[in-house]
Amino acid sequence: MGNKEKVSIRRLGWAGVEIECEGETLLIDYVQDISSLAVILNRDERFPESSKTGAASVALLTHLHSDHADPGALDVALSKDAPVFRPIAAMGNDADMALTNHAEIEFKRYKLRTEIVREWEERKAGPFRIFSVPAVDGFGDPQLSWVVECGGFRIFHAGDTLYHGLWWRIFHRFGRFNVAFLPINAPIVDFPPLRPMSSIEAVMTPEQAAAAANILKADFVVPIHYDTMHQPPIYIETPNAVERLSASLTDLGISIMVKEPGDWFEL
């Protein structure tokens, strides 16, 4: 991927990530207001603001659930006319669109420069090469994972995908990854639009995340999408997620880097 340059990365709240390269900033799943999920939210969880308010160059959304898509926050964080790359809209009846409707309405309200991206497409924004790759949402809504290349590094962000059979194709397309942000909380969920409820986890388990990292040949994994929400019987997070991920990665010879919301690190 050429010469390496300094890339600074900050884990934000829940699944949020901020990447800084050559003085420009990219945001993934950046949220500030998830009050609609207050009934299952850990009130101690922090959702740090973007480090460059009003100056971020581009935003990526893995999907449009309110814990991953916050148009109001993006309106504040992004520079004028910065693109917001997002998946296609959900289709179906009212129940099918219940979890994405809020973000769709808010996007119209704020008139952000959104662009629908489909699987296996490429975009460019400043120093960032951005690629969309397949993901599978636990509730059936459209979802993407993102590959970001900048400064000679390759970064993977998996949103809150289920485990799937496309990891090999992603690796064959891009090669190994320097860091993978992977969800690990594997919740059992009982939401009214999704009944009868399923006893199958709606997000990858820690062990599945480790298996995905192994296929992607990630140098190290930063776990995301854990601890913030747990409210039985509505939302039951899998226990000891970080410890289980660490054990599985150790068995595979892959490093783990646990970061709290707001923590920076450099590649």
One Martini backbone bead per residue (centre of mass of N, CA, C, O) as a GRO file, in nm:
protein
  267
    1MET     BB    1   0.049   0.066   0.007
    2GLY     BB    2   0.302   0.203   0.067
    3ASN     BB    3   0.370   0.462   0.241
    4LYS     BB    4   0.386   0.554   0.566
    5GLU     BB    5   0.155   0.727   0.774
    6LYS     BB    6   0.003   0.904   0.999
    7VAL     BB    7  -0.252   0.741   1.205
    8SER     BB    8  -0.540   0.843   1.378
    9ILE     BB    9  -0.739   0.679   1.638
   10ARG     BB   10  -1.085   0.679   1.762
   11ARG     BB   11  -1.286   0.572   2.000
   12LEU     BB   12  -1.614   0.573   2.035
   13GLY     BB   13  -1.924   0.524   2.084
   14TRP     BB   14  -1.974   0.193   2.064
   15ALA     BB   15  -1.920   0.204   1.706
   16GLY     BB   16  -1.743   0.444   1.702
   17VAL     BB   17  -1.520   0.618   1.460
   18GLU     BB   18  -1.201   0.795   1.429
   19ILE     BB   19  -1.016   0.928   1.145
   20GLU     BB   20  -0.676   1.050   1.104
   21CYS     BB   21  -0.550   1.213   0.794
   22GLU     BB   22  -0.387   1.468   0.675
   23GLY     BB   23  -0.595   1.657   0.855
   24GLU     BB   24  -0.829   1.449   0.825
   25THR     BB   25  -1.178   1.336   0.881
   26LEU     BB   26  -1.332   1.023   0.976
   27LEU     BB   27  -1.662   0.881   1.016
   28ILE     BB   28  -1.810   0.607   1.214
   29ASP     BB   29  -2.096   0.571   1.362
   30TYR     BB   30  -2.191   0.861   1.458
   31VAL     BB   31  -2.299   0.944   1.794
   32GLN     BB   32  -2.516   1.125   2.050
   33ASP     BB   33  -2.832   1.038   2.009
   34ILE     BB   34  -2.999   0.757   2.203
   35SER     BB   35  -3.285   0.805   2.347
   36SER     BB   36  -3.460   0.579   2.205
   37LEU     BB   37  -3.266   0.365   2.397
   38ALA     BB   38  -3.297   0.413   2.713
   39VAL     BB   39  -3.409   0.132   2.819
   40ILE     BB   40  -3.097  -0.008   2.735
   41LEU     BB   41  -2.910   0.207   2.862
   42ASN     BB   42  -2.605   0.296   2.974
   43ARG     BB   43  -2.559   0.590   3.155
   44ASP     BB   44  -2.225   0.576   3.157
   45GLU     BB   45  -2.197   0.616   2.874
   46ARG     BB   46  -1.984   0.741   2.623
   47PHE     BB   47  -2.011   1.020   2.362
   48PRO     BB   48  -1.794   1.147   2.189
   49GLU     BB   49  -1.688   1.402   2.021
   50SER     BB   50  -1.570   1.534   1.771
   51SER     BB   51  -1.253   1.682   1.728
   52LYS     BB   52  -1.385   1.839   1.453
   53THR     BB   53  -1.602   2.054   1.461
   54GLY     BB   54  -1.720   2.116   1.137
   55ALA     BB   55  -1.456   1.932   0.979
   56ALA     BB   56  -1.542   1.681   0.866
   57SER     BB   57  -1.510   1.501   0.555
   58VAL     BB   58  -1.652   1.215   0.643
   59ALA     BB   59  -1.923   0.966   0.640
   60LEU     BB   60  -2.009   0.645   0.782
   61LEU     BB   61  -2.266   0.389   0.735
   62THR     BB   62  -2.376   0.074   0.811
   63HIS     BB   63  -2.655   0.183   0.934
   64LEU     BB   64  -3.002   0.306   1.051
   65HIS     BB   65  -2.973   0.285   1.334
   66SER     BB   66  -2.970   0.490   1.622
   67ASP     BB   67  -2.674   0.359   1.715
   68HIS     BB   68  -2.541   0.455   1.405
   69ALA     BB   69  -2.754   0.698   1.334
   70ASP     BB   70  -2.695   1.073   1.344
   71PRO     BB   71  -2.780   1.344   1.177
   72GLY     BB   72  -2.743   1.572   1.388
   73ALA     BB   73  -2.444   1.512   1.449
   74LEU     BB   74  -2.342   1.539   1.154
   75ASP     BB   75  -2.426   1.836   1.112
   76VAL     BB   76  -2.204   1.931   1.321
   77ALA     BB   77  -1.934   1.768   1.231
   78LEU     BB   78  -1.950   1.853   0.942
   79SER     BB   79  -1.865   1.979   0.667
   80LYS     BB   80  -1.944   2.139   0.405
   81ASP     BB   81  -2.053   1.893   0.183
   82ALA     BB   82  -2.013   1.639   0.320
   83PRO     BB   83  -2.014   1.311   0.292
   84VAL     BB   84  -2.270   1.043   0.319
   85PHE     BB   85  -2.231   0.704   0.353
   86ARG     BB   86  -2.485   0.462   0.256
   87PRO     BB   87  -2.726   0.250   0.255
   88ILE     BB   88  -2.995   0.127   0.168
   89ALA     BB   89  -3.321   0.115   0.198
   90ALA     BB   90  -3.574   0.006   0.355
   91MET     BB   91  -3.824  -0.248   0.307
   92GLY     BB   92  -4.184  -0.248   0.351
   93ASN     BB   93  -4.335  -0.244   0.625
   94ASP     BB   94  -4.356  -0.089   0.922
   95ALA     BB   95  -4.191  -0.306   1.073
   96ASP     BB   96  -3.946  -0.314   0.873
   97MET     BB   97  -3.899   0.022   0.931
   98ALA     BB   98  -3.876   0.091   1.242
   99LEU     BB   99  -3.540   0.115   1.273
  100THR     BB  100  -3.506   0.350   1.018
  101ASN     BB  101  -3.704   0.596   1.010
  102HIS     BB  102  -3.572   0.814   1.181
  103ALA     BB  103  -3.322   0.864   1.001
  104GLU     BB  104  -3.471   0.929   0.740
  105ILE     BB  105  -3.613   1.181   0.848
  106GLU     BB  106  -3.354   1.335   0.945
  107PHE     BB  107  -3.217   1.362   0.672
  108LYS     BB  108  -3.431   1.553   0.556
  109ARG     BB  109  -3.403   1.777   0.769
  110TYR     BB  110  -3.073   1.828   0.726
  111LYS     BB  111  -2.960   1.794   0.435
  112LEU     BB  112  -2.761   1.591   0.371
  113ARG     BB  113  -2.491   1.444   0.180
  114THR     BB  114  -2.618   1.178   0.060
  115GLU     BB  115  -2.504   0.834  -0.031
  116ILE     BB  116  -2.564   0.556  -0.200
  117VAL     BB  117  -2.422   0.234  -0.122
  118ARG     BB  118  -2.296  -0.051  -0.251
  119GLU     BB  119  -2.159  -0.331  -0.291
  120TRP     BB  120  -1.831  -0.302  -0.397
  121GLU     BB  121  -1.758  -0.001  -0.358
  122GLU     BB  122  -1.607   0.321  -0.444
  123ARG     BB  123  -1.449   0.589  -0.262
  124LYS     BB  124  -1.354   0.945  -0.226
  125ALA     BB  125  -1.183   1.133   0.053
  126GLY     BB  126  -0.928   1.269   0.026
  127PRO     BB  127  -0.712   1.036   0.186
  128PHE     BB  128  -0.965   0.843   0.136
  129ARG     BB  129  -1.026   0.507   0.084
  130ILE     BB  130  -1.349   0.361   0.002
  131PHE     BB  131  -1.516   0.050   0.098
  132SER     BB  132  -1.774  -0.169   0.024
  133VAL     BB  133  -1.910  -0.440   0.219
  134PRO     BB  134  -2.048  -0.706   0.331
  135ALA     BB  135  -2.346  -0.750   0.537
  136VAL     BB  136  -2.544  -0.874   0.832
  137ASP     BB  137  -2.841  -0.816   0.969
  138GLY     BB  138  -3.019  -0.918   1.254
  139PHE     BB  139  -3.304  -0.758   1.129
  140GLY     BB  140  -3.281  -0.715   0.794
  141ASP     BB  141  -3.119  -0.472   0.736
  142PRO     BB  142  -2.935  -0.272   0.572
  143GLN     BB  143  -2.576  -0.353   0.530
  144LEU     BB  144  -2.239  -0.245   0.599
  145SER     BB  145  -1.905  -0.260   0.543
  146TRP     BB  146  -1.574  -0.108   0.602
  147VAL     BB  147  -1.306   0.016   0.397
  148VAL     BB  148  -0.999   0.184   0.496
  149GLU     BB  149  -0.762   0.387   0.320
  150CYS     BB  150  -0.461   0.520   0.486
  151GLY     BB  151  -0.129   0.588   0.513
  152GLY     BB  152  -0.083   0.267   0.436
  153PHE     BB  153  -0.358   0.163   0.555
  154ARG     BB  154  -0.591  -0.099   0.680
  155ILE     BB  155  -0.945  -0.074   0.756
  156PHE     BB  156  -1.198  -0.233   0.963
  157HIS     BB  157  -1.570  -0.211   0.967
  158ALA     BB  158  -1.861  -0.405   1.112
  159GLY     BB  159  -2.049  -0.285   1.307
  160ASP     BB  160  -2.329  -0.537   1.362
  161THR     BB  161  -2.271  -0.801   1.245
  162LEU     BB  162  -2.293  -1.097   1.136
  163TYR     BB  163  -2.204  -1.391   1.062
  164HIS     BB  164  -2.030  -1.493   0.756
  165GLY     BB  165  -1.921  -1.600   0.409
  166LEU     BB  166  -1.739  -1.318   0.314
  167TRP     BB  167  -1.449  -1.297   0.428
  168TRP     BB  168  -1.281  -1.421   0.199
  169ARG     BB  169  -1.356  -1.210  -0.018
  170ILE     BB  170  -1.243  -0.971   0.128
  171PHE     BB  171  -0.954  -1.074   0.140
  172HIS     BB  172  -0.915  -1.123  -0.168
  173ARG     BB  173  -0.954  -0.815  -0.237
  174PHE     BB  174  -0.742  -0.675   0.002
  175GLY     BB  175  -0.626  -0.831   0.224
  176ARG     BB  176  -0.474  -0.743   0.485
  177PHE     BB  177  -0.517  -0.609   0.818
  178ASN     BB  178  -0.432  -0.386   1.064
  179VAL     BB  179  -0.743  -0.326   1.152
  180ALA     BB  180  -1.031  -0.446   1.353
  181PHE     BB  181  -1.367  -0.357   1.390
  182LEU     BB  182  -1.557  -0.554   1.627
  183PRO     BB  183  -1.836  -0.709   1.717
  184ILE     BB  184  -1.942  -0.882   2.057
  185ASN     BB  185  -2.246  -0.895   2.212
  186ALA     BB  186  -2.465  -1.102   2.134
  187PRO     BB  187  -2.778  -1.045   2.134
  188ILE     BB  188  -3.087  -1.086   2.285
  189VAL     BB  189  -3.401  -0.995   2.126
  190ASP     BB  190  -3.713  -0.797   2.230
  191PHE     BB  191  -3.892  -0.654   1.984
  192PRO     BB  192  -4.197  -0.569   1.869
  193PRO     BB  193  -4.123  -0.585   1.547
  194LEU     BB  194  -3.976  -0.883   1.648
  195ARG     BB  195  -4.233  -1.092   1.615
  196PRO     BB  196  -4.131  -1.349   1.707
  197MET     BB  197  -3.877  -1.419   1.885
  198SER     BB  198  -3.527  -1.475   1.898
  199SER     BB  199  -3.256  -1.697   2.013
  200ILE     BB  200  -3.073  -1.547   1.823
  201GLU     BB  201  -2.817  -1.372   1.764
  202ALA     BB  202  -2.772  -1.020   1.637
  203VAL     BB  203  -2.461  -1.068   1.681
  204MET     BB  204  -2.162  -1.131   1.716
  205THR     BB  205  -1.952  -1.323   1.865
  206PRO     BB  206  -1.647  -1.342   1.995
  207GLU     BB  207  -1.567  -1.600   1.835
  208GLN     BB  208  -1.655  -1.492   1.556
  209ALA     BB  209  -1.472  -1.246   1.548
  210ALA     BB  210  -1.209  -1.410   1.555
  211ALA     BB  211  -1.259  -1.564   1.293
  212ALA     BB  212  -1.271  -1.317   1.111
  213ALA     BB  213  -0.987  -1.205   1.177
  214ASN     BB  214  -0.838  -1.453   1.067
  215ILE     BB  215  -0.932  -1.429   0.771
  216LEU     BB  216  -0.830  -1.117   0.751
  217LYS     BB  217  -0.551  -1.084   0.885
  218ALA     BB  218  -0.534  -0.931   1.149
  219ASP     BB  219  -0.326  -0.774   1.361
  220PHE     BB  220  -0.577  -0.629   1.511
  221VAL     BB  221  -0.831  -0.586   1.768
  222VAL     BB  222  -1.122  -0.374   1.812
  223PRO     BB  223  -1.366  -0.363   2.023
  224ILE     BB  224  -1.722  -0.339   1.971
  225HIS     BB  225  -2.032  -0.341   2.075
  226TYR     BB  226  -2.032  -0.300   2.411
  227ASP     BB  227  -2.192  -0.250   2.742
  228THR     BB  228  -2.415  -0.024   2.677
  229MET     BB  229  -2.627  -0.275   2.650
  230HIS     BB  230  -2.856  -0.402   2.919
  231GLN     BB  231  -3.206  -0.538   2.928
  232PRO     BB  232  -3.376  -0.746   3.070
  233PRO     BB  233  -3.556  -0.903   2.810
  234ILE     BB  234  -3.492  -0.709   2.565
  235TYR     BB  235  -3.160  -0.697   2.625
  236ILE     BB  236  -2.909  -0.958   2.593
  237GLU     BB  237  -2.597  -0.977   2.677
  238THR     BB  238  -2.319  -1.126   2.648
  239PRO     BB  239  -2.091  -1.266   2.843
  240ASN     BB  240  -1.765  -1.183   2.860
  241ALA     BB  241  -1.665  -1.066   2.580
  242VAL     BB  242  -1.368  -0.971   2.603
  243GLU     BB  243  -1.248  -1.226   2.727
  244ARG     BB  244  -1.331  -1.416   2.494
  245LEU     BB  245  -1.185  -1.272   2.269
  246SER     BB  246  -0.900  -1.285   2.385
  247ALA     BB  247  -0.882  -1.593   2.394
  248SER     BB  248  -0.933  -1.646   2.090
  249LEU     BB  249  -0.698  -1.470   1.981
  250THR     BB  250  -0.469  -1.613   2.126
  251ASP     BB  251  -0.512  -1.888   1.981
  252LEU     BB  252  -0.453  -1.724   1.689
  253GLY     BB  253  -0.231  -1.487   1.719
  254ILE     BB  254  -0.400  -1.226   1.804
  255SER     BB  255  -0.442  -0.905   1.872
  256ILE     BB  256  -0.552  -0.684   2.138
  257MET     BB  257  -0.742  -0.361   2.164
  258VAL     BB  258  -0.858  -0.189   2.433
  259LYS     BB  259  -1.106   0.074   2.408
  260GLU     BB  260  -1.220   0.360   2.517
  261PRO     BB  261  -1.411   0.615   2.502
  262GLY     BB  262  -1.171   0.852   2.353
  263ASP     BB  263  -0.947   0.678   2.258
  264TRP     BB  264  -0.626   0.683   2.133
  265PHE     BB  265  -0.439   0.581   1.833
  266GLU     BB  266  -0.158   0.452   1.643
  267LEU     BB  267  -0.019   0.335   1.320
   0.00000   0.00000   0.00000
